[in-house]
Amino acid sequence: MAQVLDGKATADRLLEEVRQGVEGRKARGLRAPCLAVVLVGEDPASQVYVRGKVRACAQTGVLSQEHLPSADIAQADLEALIDRLNADEGVDGILVQLPLPRHLDPKAALHRISPAKDVDGFHPLNQGLLFEGLPGLRPCTPSAVMRMLEIYGIELKGARAVVLGRSEIVGKPMALMLLEKHATVTIAHSRTRDLPAVCREADLLVAAIGKPGMVEGSWLKPGATVVDVGINRVEDPALAARIFAGEPKKLEQLQAKGSVLCGDVRYGEATAVAGAVTPVPGGVGPLTIAGLLLNTLQACEARRG
């Protein structure tokens, strides 16, 4: 049976680091870091995510601001709000919650954020610093995953790592961070030829492709470490029957609630093959907020000393 990599416990440890960092600043007579969150419109899922981030701020002593423009805000007005936050010396980090309404250009909004306050790590300047291997604000999810692998003592030097997914948010930065730790990295995706065979080469598989239960147990190398970044909601009973064949509790949840969460990896199958695996939920999900607040503290320290 595979070791479970507990994302919640890891996130709690990282949030404690943030709390201690904030207390250390206060002991030196410096103010707490401040995170400004911009949530456009009333998307229910986004509201849940933002509430989680605000709660984590309160837990660690990080100050938070919420800016809630209406869903019909014009692009120019959204960018003007970001400009005001860029100029506000009391704000250390700016997060624009995605997705944005269809009429808005998310890249233009994200690129408007000052690189020094870009706590999501999405600005081209910060992406370039990562590419060069230089210090900077890095995307929250992959940077927190790297900390989890370190905490659990997963050896990366010389390991064969496969990153399944090529997004700017997870896949590409994850590959670069693994390269920094001397792993041999392959980026794979839905169009990779003989994808199962590529995955079976991996000592470490990071699945971030956004397709529920795509990675079967037969795709995994025995003893591999599997990090499942995907968070998908399944409502189709036929699909659930295939994905959760070894997880009757998931099928019971689907019947009771009409939907159930799963990752990109078939967890029940993976636990029988892998050496270590992250669950969904309770794996990578909690790490993202911890990574965000670590970045906010880092941004504050860099800006204020």
Protein Blocks (a to p, Z undefined) as FASTA:
>chain_A
ZZdddfklmmmmmmmmmmmmmmmmmmnopacdddddddehjdfklmmmmmmmmmmmmmno
pacddddddfkbcfklmmmmmmmmmmmmkbfbdcddddddfkbcfklmmmmpcfklmmno
pafklmmmmmnopacdddfklmmmmmmmmmnopafehpacddedjbfklmmmmmmmmmmn
opacddddfklghkllmmmmpmbdcddehpghkbcfklpcghiacddfbdcddfbfklmm
mmmmmmmklmmmmmmnopacddfbdfklmmmmmmbdcddehilmmmmmmmmmmmmmmmmm
mmnZZ
